[in-house]
Amino acid sequence: MAVVGLSSAFSPLRGSWMAVRIRQGGEPAGISLSPRRRRRSSSSCAAVVRAEVSFVGADEAKRLVDEEGYTVLDIRDRTQRERAHIKSSTHVPLFIENQDNDIGTIVKRQLHNNFAGLFFGLPFTKLNPDFARTVKDKFSPESKVLVVCQEGLRSAAAADALEKEGFQNIACITSGLQTVKPGTFESVGKSELQNAGKAGLVTIQGKISVVLGTVLISAYLFITFFPDQAEKLFDLAGISL
């Protein structure tokens, strides 16, 4: 008979999981739940430990890359990476563009393209089935990896998947690249890293508002300071005030 115990230890920025199998008559003596110090002190106890994931700010992420040898793994989709990415980063997307042609996917793709795609420039994607395998081909489980996405959600999911594959040193930027100030990392692309997630009609609404506002203000000033000329223009246009 065996007893299985599951314990967890969390802090706001990092978490650790430990699963312990105790053989009959054994005790889990000497096992620490500290995220950085874990050991097995009894031959009658077997422990399986999942490494912690560190969630850090942009400045700390920069330090990890410069001083501790972390490699940046960009898991965003192709379109966001093309707009801006950290120089020398490795790209393995967690989601890939969905080109499936079954009727259900076609309908969903059309609905997506008419709304999220049109207004926010988001591609219609699906989970990359080869994500973990591709990362393992590029990195060893002992590699120090900084996983980045635009908002922080996908990188957390990717880090969890890599943990399950045995990766021991994983860090993510809290809230993603949208929080990275210009100049923090050397980047490649036409936009800043923090703006790489912006596309579609939402990117031009602000410009349209500025142009329209300028026109309205100019018209107001013209009517205010040149009322006679404005009245003649309105008469020519057939507009009565």
Sequence and secondary structure as in RCSB ss.txt:
>XXXX:A:sequence
MAVVGLSSAFSPLRGSWMAVRIRQGGEPAGISLSPRRRRRSSSSCAAVVRAEVSFVGADEAKRLVDEEGYTVLDI
RDRTQRERAHIKSSTHVPLFIENQDNDIGTIVKRQLHNNFAGLFFGLPFTKLNPDFARTVKDKFSPESKVLVVCQ
EGLRSAAAADALEKEGFQNIACITSGLQTVKPGTFESVGKSELQNAGKAGLVTIQGKISVVLGTVLISAYLFITF
FPDQAEKLFDLAGISL
>XXXX:A:secstr
  EEEEEEEEETTEEEEEEEEE TT   TT    SS      TTEEEEEEEEEEEE HHHHHHHHHHS  EEEE 
S HHHHHH EETT EE  SEEE    SHHHHHHHHHHHHTHHHHH    EEE TTHHHHHHHHS TTSEEEEE S
SSHHHHHHHHHHHHTT  EEEEETT GGG  TTSS EESSS GGGTT  TTHHHHHHHHHHHHHHHHHHHHHHHH
 HHHHHHHHHHTT   
